[in-house]
Amino acid sequence: MRQRKNLERIPFQLIRSSDRDSPPTFGRGRLNVLNRTDRSSPIAGEADVKYLDGDFRVVRPGAFVRCAVTGLPIPLEELKYWSVDLQEAYANPEAVLMRHFPNVRRRITEGR
């Protein structure tokens, strides 16, 4: 019971560390940790990725890859569509259709 009272008096606070490379530290009742929404990698630039069946492997670190159709940057955390055969990433399902079935869009717009 007495030990519990002592723990209640210690002002534990979660604070954001200014140095992302340093591990969490304990001291004076504070714990330095990163927010869960912070990016784990401060590496900027385009990544080099090998696309596999149901997964991908980062060959060269980076924050994003480019869509093969639109050229838009796709953050690695949001990468969902790619071609294993062509080794290309796509921003959305429409980009996949445009790459693999280019004539379908023409037929839809022509009313056929």
WOQUI-V530618 format. One record per residue. N is the residue number from 1. RES is the residue in three letters. PSI is psi in whole degrees, -180 to 180 (none if undefined). D_LAST is the distance of its C-alpha to the last C-alpha in Angstrom with 1 decimal. Layout:
n:res:psi:d_last
N:RES:PSI:D_LAST
N:RES:PSI:D_LAST
This chain:
n:res:psi:d_last
1:MET:-45:79.1
2:ARG:-39:80.7
3:GLN:-36:78.2
4:ARG:-40:75.3
5:LYS:-41:76.9
6:ASN:-39:77.1
7:LEU:-35:73.4
8:GLU:-26:72.6
9:ARG:-17:74.5
10:ILE:122:72.6
11:PRO:85:69.8
12:PHE:130:66.9
13:GLN:144:64.0
14:LEU:122:60.7
15:ILE:157:60.3
16:ARG:130:57.8
17:SER:137:59.3
18:SER:-23:59.1
19:ASP:105:59.2
20:ARG:-21:56.2
21:ASP:-15:57.7
22:SER:144:60.8
23:PRO:163:61.0
24:PRO:141:61.8
25:THR:147:65.5
26:PHE:132:67.8
27:GLY:139:70.6
28:ARG:35:72.3
29:GLY:15:70.1
30:ARG:150:66.8
31:LEU:120:63.9
32:ASN:114:61.6
33:VAL:163:58.1
34:LEU:153:54.6
35:ASN:154:52.2
36:ARG:-26:49.5
37:THR:-8:46.8
38:ASP:145:48.3
39:ARG:138:46.6
40:SER:-21:48.6
41:SER:119:48.1
42:PRO:10:49.1
43:ILE:124:47.6
44:ALA:163:45.2
45:GLY:178:42.8
46:GLU:135:40.0
47:ALA:154:40.5
48:ASP:122:40.1
49:VAL:140:38.4
50:LYS:121:38.0
51:TYR:127:35.0
52:LEU:175:35.9
53:ASP:110:34.3
54:GLY:4:34.4
55:ASP:172:36.8
56:PHE:155:37.6
57:ARG:130:40.9
58:VAL:116:42.1
59:VAL:-45:43.7
60:ARG:123:44.7
61:PRO:148:45.1
62:GLY:175:43.2
63:ALA:-22:41.5
64:PHE:168:37.8
65:VAL:164:35.3
66:ARG:142:32.4
67:CYS:132:28.7
68:ALA:-22:27.5
69:VAL:-51:24.3
70:THR:-22:25.5
71:GLY:5:29.2
72:LEU:143:30.2
73:PRO:138:33.4
74:ILE:114:33.2
75:PRO:141:36.6
76:LEU:-31:37.6
77:GLU:-22:38.1
78:GLU:6:34.5
79:LEU:117:33.0
80:LYS:-24:30.6
81:TYR:128:27.9
82:TRP:165:28.7
83:SER:124:28.1
84:VAL:-42:31.2
85:ASP:-45:30.1
86:LEU:-11:29.2
87:GLN:53:31.9
88:GLU:150:29.8
89:ALA:152:29.6
90:TYR:142:26.6
91:ALA:-33:27.0
92:ASN:173:24.4
93:PRO:-31:21.5
94:GLU:-38:18.9
95:ALA:-36:21.0
96:VAL:-46:21.0
97:LEU:-41:17.2
98:MET:-36:17.2
99:ARG:-46:20.0
100:HIS:-25:18.9
101:PHE:70:15.1
102:PRO:-27:14.7
103:ASN:-18:11.3
104:VAL:-43:9.6
105:ARG:-40:10.3
106:ARG:-42:8.8
107:ARG:-37:5.3
108:ILE:-44:6.1
109:THR:-27:7.8
110:GLU:-14:5.7
111:GLY:20:3.8
112:ARG:none:0.0
